[in-house]
Amino acid sequence: MKQRKRRRKKTHYIEYDYEAAYQKQIRNLEEDDIQRMMHAGRLKYIYATKEIRSGEQLEVEIYPEFTKQRQDEMPEEGRRKKDRQAQYNLNEKNSQKQCERVVNENFSESDIWATFTYSKQFTPASMKVAKANMRNYIRRLNYQRKKRGLPKARYVYTTEQGDKGRWHHHIVMDGDMDMDTVEKLWLLGKRNQVRRLEPDENGLVGMAKYISKPKGKEGKYQKSWTTSKGLRRPKEDKNHYKTKQSQVEKMVQGTLPVHEHLKKWYAEEGYEFTEYEIRHNKWNGQYYIYARMRLREEARGKISARKGRKKRE
């Protein structure tokens, strides 16, 4: 009788706010501090390498994982708390990151950035009214697009009230319709701005950070941005083989440059290094590494072609 093979039990790791857990940047520490942390972190840890791809951008997050048996080693700052303010901060941060990635994944320099304002007589009485005005604008926009044989608009927009009480909207949308029509369809104000998107060395991150800044009251989370249906989601993958604890320690010490470690895994895909930061947690002596990469010029054509096919579908 053949002996049945025992199936290997899958390891389950606990989700935690690793960004909050690793706060102080390594570059601000003295050599003696780094050596003390190395000594404190002699326990063996499994490091996750999370990859988030959005458009031309690749973000890499490297951080230690914790099983249920080792959850006592998890930094207190990163534990999921029931505290309302802590949850608000986490939701706000995650919302902003998601907005940045959605914008990078779905839009490019051929698309449109617009700011719509209000004339005094059309000033909204509340956020509810202001949002209704924006929905009406989108309906007018889609009506005109349909008449021209265009699909419904793809967009991300936000509604906000400034410190002086002035209401306005920011919107990122596809560039299928001419900018004059896009502007003329806003009927409630004349001091508007409509232009093509202008990516910088980090793509559209700066603009996305602006559009996703929090609008809710402190302690009560309110998502500040709205999207059309059908936008592509950023792609996330996580593995435990691309970065070992020994490699993390070498990157901290400077004997293994961060860009060299990333080049090994991502250069063949067409990515080039942009920036990084290393943070540590004094309590458990472990580290969090964040890096941003971007597709090289010659590799960006493939992304543009893919976005073009999606628009035609």
Summary of the structure (lengths in Angstrom):
residues: 313
radius of gyration: 23.3
end to end distance: 56.4
largest distance: 86.8
contacts: 871
relative contact order: 0.20
helix: 39%
strand: 24%
